[in-house]
Amino acid sequence: MLTRSFNPPVRTLMGPGPSDVHPRILEALSRPTIGHLDPAFITMMDELKELLQYAFQTRNIMTMPVSAPGSAGMESCFVNLVEPGDKVIVCQNGVFGGRMKENVERSGGFAVMVEDTWGEAINIDKLEDALKDNPDTKIVAMVHAETSTGAQSDVSSLVKLARAHGCLTIVDAVTSLGGTPLKVDEWEIDAIYSGSQKCLSCTPGLSPVSFSERALEKVRNRQTKVQSWFMDLNLVMGYWGTGAKRAYHHTAPINALYALHEALVILQEEGLENAWARHQKNHLALRAGLEAMGLTFIVKEDDRLPQLNAVTIPAGVDDVAVRNRLLNEYNLEIGAGLGALAGKVWRIGLMGHASRAENILLCIGALESVLGDLGADINRGVALPAMQRALAE
Ligand SMILES: *Cc1c(COP(=O)(O)O)cnc(C)c1O
């Protein structure tokens, strides 16, 4: 028997990513493949870099997508900036800070962990104590939007503090880019990475990164070669750099880059501030519905991410059964808890193109009917009106 073509079901993606892909982006993917050194392609690459500079709010020349998912963008920042023996303070308040520690150690650095409770923002006083205790620190790393818990941290203040202690900073903006205010130049961030599949509404597999002149200075003055040939910025820039002379480094994922270009054109059309405002408005509507039902958020109000809503699973409710029913009966995907929060929370994403009124309506309606059906102790018949009131405001 011949295997037939794969035709995925049509789902609504309201988890921690990938999020719903905009139809214009899927269409862009199917445009004709051309050579990765074709002059037309190079023009597209230059536009893509400018669009990324807009999304990141930076003039950094070294702003481009790494040809691999967000985790590779993370790795790119660490392997380039961390030299063997470097001390790096990692602020951890969820899963992704733990991965940063791994990256520091695999790059030959020494990680000093500053740990906060999962579900809380990074505590700036703890970072200050760690910087005082470790005056030889070279780099401070932090996650802006902790997708594992739904908490956002005050990157602007944390970076300012790190700079006052003479440190470079690495910031994870995988879930924040395009969804919540982020200003790379104004906040003086040195190295930042994101992902295509969260608030940019693009397909997974690309990681936008940006490096400041201070960061590049450190890379240029390294005593040892970057341990990863593929990630070495000095080599990657031969392909992504400015000027007409582009050298082959690796074959770019041509069509995927069309898709990211389209995603960023859509973001530019909407306007960055408008996109941030839309995420906030839709978060408030989802929150109104969930809270009316009786569900509670794990993150305190001021630190909540609008694009990632972590709520406690009601007592006695079977996590997997609920998520399976949402998927099978409503084609709706919401996220499970990760790491220490596995089985305890659901993570409902309102990222990018998924942050729309009809998705909130579907999620609130489906969740209420499944939970009610399973006999969960929730308030019935009040969530949709609460959500509608919030949307009308
Ligand atoms: C999703 C995510 C990543 C990893 O991105 P991948 O594309 O899955 O490799 C890293 N950091 C944060 C905060 C994320 O949400």
The ligand as an SDF file (V2000), in Angstrom:
LIG
                    3D

 15 15  0  0  0  0  0  0  0  0999 V2000
    9.1930   28.3770   23.0350 C   0  0  0  0  0  0  0  0  0  0  0  0
   10.2780   28.9910   23.8500 C   0  0  0  0  0  0  0  0  0  0  0  0
   11.6370   28.7040   23.6250 C   0  0  0  0  0  0  0  0  0  0  0  0
   12.0970   27.6540   22.6500 C   0  0  0  0  0  0  0  0  0  0  0  0
   11.7220   27.8990   21.3450 O   0  0  0  0  0  0  0  0  0  0  0  0
   11.6790   26.6800   20.2990 P   0  0  0  0  0  0  0  0  0  0  0  0
   11.2770   27.3290   19.0280 O   0  0  0  0  0  0  0  0  0  0  0  0
   10.6920   25.7060   20.8460 O   0  0  0  0  0  0  0  0  0  0  0  0
   13.0400   26.0900   20.2390 O   0  0  0  0  0  0  0  0  0  0  0  0
   12.5700   29.3670   24.3940 C   0  0  0  0  0  0  0  0  0  0  0  0
   12.2130   30.2610   25.3280 N   0  0  0  0  0  0  0  0  0  0  0  0
   10.9190   30.5600   25.5880 C   0  0  0  0  0  0  0  0  0  0  0  0
   10.5750   31.5590   26.6440 C   0  0  0  0  0  0  0  0  0  0  0  0
    9.9200   29.9280   24.8520 C   0  0  0  0  0  0  0  0  0  0  0  0
    8.6330   30.2020   25.1040 O   0  0  0  0  0  0  0  0  0  0  0  0
  1  2  1  0
  2  3  1  0
  2 14  2  0
  3  4  1  0
  3 10  2  0
  4  5  1  0
  5  6  1  0
  6  7  2  0
  6  8  1  0
  6  9  1  0
 10 11  1  0
 11 12  2  0
 12 13  1  0
 12 14  1  0
 14 15  1  0
M  END
$$$$
